[in-house]
Amino acid sequence: MKKKFVNLKNARRPGDKEKKYEKVINEIEKEGVCPFCPEHLKKYHKNPILRENASWLATKNMYPYKDAKLHFLFIYKKHISSMEELSKKGWMELQEIILSIREDFKIKGGSVFVRFGNSNTGATVTHLHFHLVVSNNKSPVLARIG
């Protein structure tokens, strides 16, 4: 059985009339690769890596949530899907990279959440990653959970 790295049902985005995101996720599924693993990231993610340490990459999300002023992804470099697989060093490096992005972009407040596991997360990609989202303060930012 072929391993699934993306969840097609979570690829549908309200307001995406051209289905850009859904088309990309369909392509990734056909190729059977994880788009967040370092060897595939540049093909599917065109935004530059802003920060990097031994465990994490920080980048702006290619498909930010509607009404987000800023939307960053923190992607674990090794392909894992559960938080239990993170070492203490990995947790510490996550804090360091999030704090450095907050400082670089002068973020006074925002929301951080994690996508882990393979079902009921709302995630499109099953690779462990964290989001940092800053609202535009005009409308709420809505994220799919489940």
C-alpha positions as CSV (number, residue, x, y, z in Angstrom):
1,M,0.0,0.0,0.0
2,K,1.3,3.4,-1.0
3,K,1.9,5.9,1.9
4,K,-0.3,9.0,1.8
5,F,1.4,12.3,2.5
6,V,-1.5,14.6,1.7
7,N,-5.2,14.6,2.4
8,L,-7.3,15.6,-0.7
9,K,-10.5,16.3,1.2
10,N,-8.7,19.1,3.1
11,A,-7.3,20.7,-0.1
12,R,-10.6,22.4,-0.9
13,R,-10.5,26.1,0.0
14,P,-13.5,28.4,0.2
15,G,-13.2,31.2,-2.3
16,D,-10.5,29.4,-4.4
17,K,-12.5,29.5,-7.7
18,E,-9.5,28.5,-9.7
19,K,-8.8,25.6,-7.3
20,K,-5.0,26.4,-7.4
21,Y,-4.3,24.8,-4.0
22,E,-6.4,21.7,-4.8
23,K,-4.6,21.2,-8.1
24,V,-1.2,21.3,-6.5
25,I,-2.2,18.8,-3.8
26,N,-3.7,16.5,-6.4
27,E,-0.3,16.6,-8.3
28,I,1.6,15.9,-5.0
29,E,-0.7,12.9,-4.3
30,K,-0.1,11.5,-7.8
31,E,3.7,11.8,-7.3
32,G,3.4,10.1,-3.8
33,V,5.9,12.4,-2.1
34,C,5.8,14.5,1.0
35,P,5.9,18.2,-0.1
36,F,7.3,19.3,3.3
37,C,10.3,17.0,3.2
38,P,13.4,19.0,2.4
39,E,14.1,17.1,-0.9
40,H,10.7,18.0,-2.3
41,L,10.0,21.4,-0.6
42,K,11.5,23.7,-3.3
43,K,9.4,22.0,-6.0
44,Y,6.1,22.7,-4.2
45,H,6.9,25.7,-2.0
46,K,8.2,28.7,-3.8
47,N,8.5,31.1,-0.8
48,P,12.1,31.4,0.5
49,I,13.2,29.8,3.7
50,L,13.4,32.7,6.2
51,R,15.1,31.0,9.1
52,E,16.6,27.5,9.6
53,N,18.2,25.6,12.5
54,A,19.2,22.0,12.9
55,S,15.6,20.8,13.2
56,W,13.3,23.4,11.6
57,L,12.6,25.5,8.6
58,A,10.6,28.7,8.8
59,T,8.8,30.2,5.8
60,K,5.8,32.2,4.8
61,N,2.8,29.9,3.9
62,M,2.3,29.7,0.1
63,Y,-1.5,29.6,0.7
64,P,-2.1,31.8,3.7
65,Y,-5.5,31.7,5.4
66,K,-8.0,34.3,4.4
67,D,-7.7,37.5,6.4
68,A,-4.3,36.6,7.8
69,K,-1.9,39.6,7.9
70,L,1.0,37.1,8.3
71,H,1.0,33.3,8.1
72,F,4.2,31.3,8.7
73,L,5.0,27.6,8.6
74,F,7.5,25.9,10.8
75,I,8.4,22.6,9.2
76,Y,10.3,19.9,10.9
77,K,13.2,18.8,8.7
78,K,12.8,15.1,9.3
79,H,9.6,13.4,8.1
80,I,7.6,12.7,11.3
81,S,3.9,13.0,12.0
82,S,3.6,13.0,15.7
83,M,4.8,15.3,18.5
84,E,6.0,12.3,20.5
85,E,8.8,11.9,18.0
86,L,10.3,15.3,18.8
87,S,13.3,15.4,21.1
88,K,13.8,18.0,23.8
89,K,16.3,19.7,21.5
90,G,13.6,19.8,18.7
91,W,11.2,21.5,21.1
92,M,13.8,24.0,22.2
93,E,14.8,24.8,18.6
94,L,11.1,25.2,17.7
95,Q,10.8,27.9,20.4
96,E,14.0,29.6,19.2
97,I,12.9,29.8,15.5
98,I,9.4,31.0,16.4
99,L,10.8,33.7,18.6
100,S,13.3,34.8,15.9
101,I,10.5,35.1,13.3
102,R,8.5,37.1,15.9
103,E,11.4,39.4,16.4
104,D,12.2,39.7,12.6
105,F,8.6,40.7,11.8
106,K,7.9,42.6,15.0
107,I,4.9,40.4,15.8
108,K,3.3,41.6,19.1
109,G,0.6,38.9,19.1
110,G,-0.7,36.0,17.0
111,S,-1.8,32.3,17.2
112,V,0.4,29.2,17.0
113,F,-1.0,25.8,16.3
114,V,0.3,22.4,15.3
115,R,-0.7,19.9,12.7
116,F,0.2,16.4,13.8
117,G,-1.1,12.9,13.1
118,N,-2.7,11.6,10.0
119,S,-6.4,12.2,10.5
120,N,-8.9,14.6,12.1
121,T,-6.4,17.5,12.0
122,G,-7.7,19.6,9.1
123,A,-4.2,19.4,7.7
124,T,-3.5,18.8,4.0
125,V,0.0,17.6,4.6
126,T,0.7,14.8,7.1
127,H,4.2,16.0,8.0
128,L,4.6,17.6,11.4
129,H,4.4,21.4,11.2
130,F,3.4,24.4,13.2
131,H,1.6,27.6,12.0
132,L,2.0,31.1,13.3
133,V,-0.9,33.3,12.1
134,V,-1.4,37.0,12.7
135,S,-4.9,38.4,12.0
136,N,-5.4,41.5,9.9
137,N,-7.6,42.8,12.8
138,K,-10.5,43.4,10.5
139,S,-11.9,39.9,10.2
140,P,-11.3,36.6,12.1
141,V,-8.9,34.1,10.6
142,L,-10.6,30.7,10.3
143,A,-8.6,27.5,10.1
144,R,-10.0,24.0,9.5
145,I,-9.7,21.6,12.4
146,G,-10.9,18.1,11.7
